[in-house]
């Protein structure tokens, strides 16, 4: 789910940051570029840490900035298909339940919530099992399995599909 990955990149440090330590200036620029973005190969970039300049920088004619090769760590949120996780139901809608998974919500379609027919109770905004009368509502803690992951260019455009039908998944009862 959360991973710490080391990357290497080139970073442009503008003249207004020359007063900072080079590693701090590089980290600031990397954070502006990458934090809260989505990388289709790695996932959602949450934080940039430990930026270290590698070698001497370069200055391009006509550009007052300096360019440096840098190595840095990134905290990344990534999901894998069939990964089982827990989250809180953040919203109930007619077609299913949204579950908070750290920086993104996943959708459990109504057909994947339970092994029975569910009806949507609009008045109480909950899903109710036809036979068992079990309910799922906002604030419930649930265990779900990742069915599909589709990271796009932004967090709102990315889609996570979940299922709670297999045994052992679903609403977690409070003891």
N, C-alpha and C positions, 0 to 999 in steps of 0.2 A: 504494500500500500504506500508507505512513505519510504523513499530511498535517498541516500546521500551519494551523489555522483560527482566525480571530478571531471572537469572540462578544460580544454585549452582553446583560446580564442585570441583575437587581436582586438584591442580596444583603443578608441580615440579619446584622448584626454585634452579638452579645450584649454586655452590659456587661463581662463578664469579659475581653474582648479589647480594651477601650478603651485599655489601656496600650500596645498595639502601634501601630506606624504604621498608618494606615487602609488603605493598599494591601496591607500584609502581612496584616492581619486579614481583609480581603476575600479575598485569595488562599487563606488557610487555610480559610475557610468554603466557598469554591468547590471546593477540593480534597476536603474532606469530602463535599460533595454529589455531585460528578461523577466523580472518579477511580475507575477500575475499574468503570464502569457502561457500559451499552450504550444508544446512541441509534440508533433504527431508521433515521433519515435520514442520520446521519453515521458510525456505526460504534462501535468501542470507544474510550472516552475514557481515554487513558493518563496524561496529565499536564496540569496547569494552570499557566500561566506569565504573567508580565507583567501582573498585574491592576492596573488603573488606575481609581481613583474618578473619576467624571464628575459634577461639581457638588456641591451641598450635599445632605446626607442629610435624612431625614425620621424623626420619632419619632411613633409611634402612641400615643394615650392608653391607658394600662393595660399597655403593653409597654415595658420599659426599654431595649430594643434600638434601634439606629439602622438605617435602611434606606438603601442607596445604590445608584445606578445605576453599573454597572461595565463596563469593556471589558477583555477578557482573551484570551489565546491558549491554544489547547488542541492537544496532540499527539493525533491520532486515528489509529487503525488501521482502514482501510476497504478492502474488496476489491470488485472489479468483475468481473462475468461475463466470461470469456475472458481474464482477466489471467493471464499465465504467471509462475510464481514457483518458487523453490527452497526446500526445507525438508528437515528430517531426519525419518526415520521414527521415531515415538515408540512405536508399538505395532503388533503384527501380531495380528490376530484371524481367525477362520475366514471372516468375511464381507468382509475387506479390510485396508487399512493406514491407520493414522492418521499424519498428517504435521504436524509442528510448524510453525505459521505465525506466529511471534511470540507474541502473547498467547492464541492459540486454536489448536486442532488441527482440521484438515480431514480428511474421510474419503474415501479412494479405495476405492470398492466393488471387490470382487474382479473383477467384470466390466469394470472400467475401468482395471485395472492394466496389461494388455497385450493384444495382439491374438491371444491363444491361451488355451487352457484352463489354469487354474492350480489346483493342489491345495495344500491347507493341510497343512504338516508340523508336527503338534502337538508332537512331541518337540523339534524345533529352533526352534519358533515362527517359521516362515518360509513364504513362498509360493513354489512352484516351478512353472515353465513345463513343460507336458507334453512339448512337442517340443524346445524350446531348452534346457531344464534351467536356465535363468537363475533366480536367486533374488532375493527382496526380503525383507530382515530388519530388525529394529530397529537403528537407527544408520546405515542407508544414507542417502546424500544423493540426493534425487530432484528432478526438474523436473516440475511438474504445472500444469495449466490449471484455473482456477476454472470449474466447471460451474453451480453455483447458490450463492446467498448468502441465508441466512435469519437476520437478526439479530432476536433476541427480547428479552425484558426483562432477561435476565442472560447472562453469558458461557456458563455450562454449558448453557443452553437454546438458544443460538444454534447453527446448523448450517451447515457449509461442505462442499459436495460438490466433489470434484476428479476429474479424469480424467488418465490418463497414456497413453492409447491413440494419440493422433496422433503422427506422426513427429517426432523431436527431443525428445520427452518421455520420462520414465521414469528409471530408475536412472542416476546420473552416475558413470561409472567413475573411480576414483582413478588418477592417473598417477604 
